[in-house]
């Protein structure tokens, strides 16, 4: 006989959502930092032709 699954609590949903938000924030920050260093020409880890 089939039984419905228990509902995920609101706090657990928020924790998971915040984890993804935090991950996205740091990824965006890294990308912005890399773009800034390439733009100013101070990049040591990224080779670009000028």
PAVEXLO-46266 format. One record per atom (N, C-alpha, C, O, CB): x, y, z negated. Coordinates in steps of 0.02 Angstrom, whole numbers, padded with zeros to 5 digits, always signed. Each point is the difference from the previous one (the first is absolute). Glycine has a CB too. Layout:
N
XYZ;...
This chain:
50
+00041-00059+00000;-00041+00059+00000;+00044+00063+00000;+00049+00003-00036;-00140-00066-00024;+00072+00111+00100;+00041+00061+00006;-00017+00050-00055;-00057+00011-00018;+00063-00029+00142;+00048+00047-00150;-00008+00050-00053;+00035+00063+00023;+00056-00003+00025;-00062-00086-00116;-00026+00147+00082;+00033+00062+00021;+00062+00015-00043;+00002-00016-00059;-00112+00060+00097;+00160-00015-00005;+00062+00016-00037;-00012+00057-00048;-00047+00040+00008;+00115-00078+00089;-00025+00041-00147;-00006+00055-00048;+00021+00065+00033;+00042+00001+00045;-00020-00079-00141;-00052+00131+00074;+00013+00066+00028;+00067+00027-00026;+00016-00008-00059;-00140+00030+00068;+00163+00009+00036;+00063+00031-00021;-00014+00063-00039;-00040+00042+00021;+00099-00090+00080;-00027+00055-00158;-00013+00058-00043;+00025+00064+00033;+00045-00001+00042;-00036-00073-00144;-00038+00129+00081;+00018+00066+00028;+00072+00017-00015;+00036+00027+00042;-00154+00010-00056;+00141-00053-00047;+00069+00016-00019;+00050-00039+00043;+00052+00027+00019;-00090-00004-00136;+00023-00085+00132;+00044-00040+00042;+00003+00028+00071;+00053+00001+00031;-00079-00103-00100;-00032+00124+00094;-00003+00031+00067;+00043+00063+00002;+00038+00011+00047;-00154-00056-00030;+00110+00086-00070;+00039+00062-00003;+00075-00013-00002;+00039+00034+00032;-00135+00020-00091;+00116-00105+00020;+00071-00017-00006;+00027-00020+00069;+00054+00023+00020;-00071-00061-00139;-00020-00005+00154;+00022-00023+00066;+00003+00058+00050;+00047+00005+00040;-00096-00117-00063;-00002+00156+00020;-00003+00057+00046;+00059+00047-00013;+00031+00024+00047;-00156-00034-00042;+00139+00023-00069;+00055+00044-00018;+00068-00028+00021;+00045+00037+00019;-00112+00004-00115;+00073-00108+00093;+00062-00032+00023;+00012+00015+00073;+00056+00018+00019;-00071-00109-00104;-00037+00085+00126;+00007+00013+00072;+00013+00074+00013;+00039+00018+00044;-00114-00114-00020;+00041+00139-00062;+00011+00072+00008;+00071+00019-00017;+00031+00040+00036;-00151-00020-00064;+00147-00049-00025;+00068+00015-00021;+00050-00023+00053;+00048+00034+00015;-00082-00044-00136;+00021-00049+00148;+00044-00028+00052;+00000+00045+00062;+00053+00014+00029;-00076-00131-00072;-00036+00140+00062;-00006+00044+00058;+00034+00067-00013;+00032+00028+00045;-00140-00083-00014;+00103+00080-00092;+00031+00064-00018;+00075-00004+00008;+00031+00044+00030;-00125-00021-00110;+00125-00076+00053;+00073-00006+00003;+00025-00011+00072;+00053+00025+00018;-00054-00072-00134;-00038+00010+00156;+00018-00011+00070;-00002+00065+00038;+00045+00015+00040;-00090-00131-00046;-00007+00156-00006;-00006+00065+00034;+00057+00047-00022;+00027+00037+00041;-00152-00052-00035;+00142+00013-00070;+00054+00042-00026;+00067-00018+00032;+00039+00044+00018;-00101-00034-00126;+00075-00075+00116;+00062-00023+00032;+00002+00023+00073;+00052+00024+00023;-00048-00124-00099;-00060+00093+00111;-00003+00020+00070;+00011+00075+00007;+00036+00022+00046;-00115-00117-00022;+00049+00133-00068;+00008+00073+00002;+00072+00020-00014;+00027+00044+00032;-00146-00031-00068;+00149-00047-00012;+00069+00014-00019;+00048-00015+00058;+00046+00038+00014;-00073-00064-00134;+00015-00031+00154;+00041-00019+00057;-00008+00051+00057;+00049+00020+00031;-00059-00141-00063;-00052+00141+00045;-00013+00049+00053;+00035+00066-00016;+00027+00033+00045;-00137-00088-00021;+00109+00074-00087;+00031+00063-00021;+00076-00004+00010;+00030+00048+00025;-00122-00030-00109;+00122-00074+00065;+00073-00007+00008;+00021-00002+00073;+00053+00025+00018;-00050-00085-00128;-00044+00029+00152;+00015-00003+00072;-00006+00071+00030;+00042+00020+00040;-00085-00139-00033;-00008+00155-00028;-00012+00067+00025;+00057+00048-00019;+00021+00041+00041;-00144-00061-00049;+00148+00014-00053;+00054+00044-00023;+00069-00025+00023;+00049+00038-00001;-00119-00007-00098;+00073-00094+00120;+00064-00028+00023;+00042-00029-00055;+00059-00013+00010;-00062+00094+00081;-00025-00091-00151;+00037-00027-00056;-00008-00075-00008;+00021-00029-00051;-00035+00138-00005;-00017-00141+00104;-00013-00072-00005;+00064-00040+00006;+00040+00010+00045;-00154+00008+00001;+00123-00065-00093;+00058-00045+00002;-00020-00071+00020;+00042-00039+00023;+00013+00109-00112;-00119-00085+00082;-00023-00068+00013;-00037-00007+00067;-00018-00055+00020;+00010+00039-00142;-00003+00071+00156;-00039-00001+00062;+00040+00035+00054;+00019+00058-00008;-00128-00059-00056;+00122-00034+00119;+00039+00029+00055;-00047+00027+00052;-00044-00035+00025;+00139-00046-00046;-00086+00144+00039;-00042+00030+00052;+00044+00039+00048;+00051+00029-00019;-00149-00022-00060;+00078-00006+00142;+00036+00037+00051;-00025+00072+00002;-00060+00013+00002;+00078-00118+00065;+00030+00151-00067;-00020+00071+00003;+00021+00031+00065;-00013+00059+00011;+00023-00051-00134;
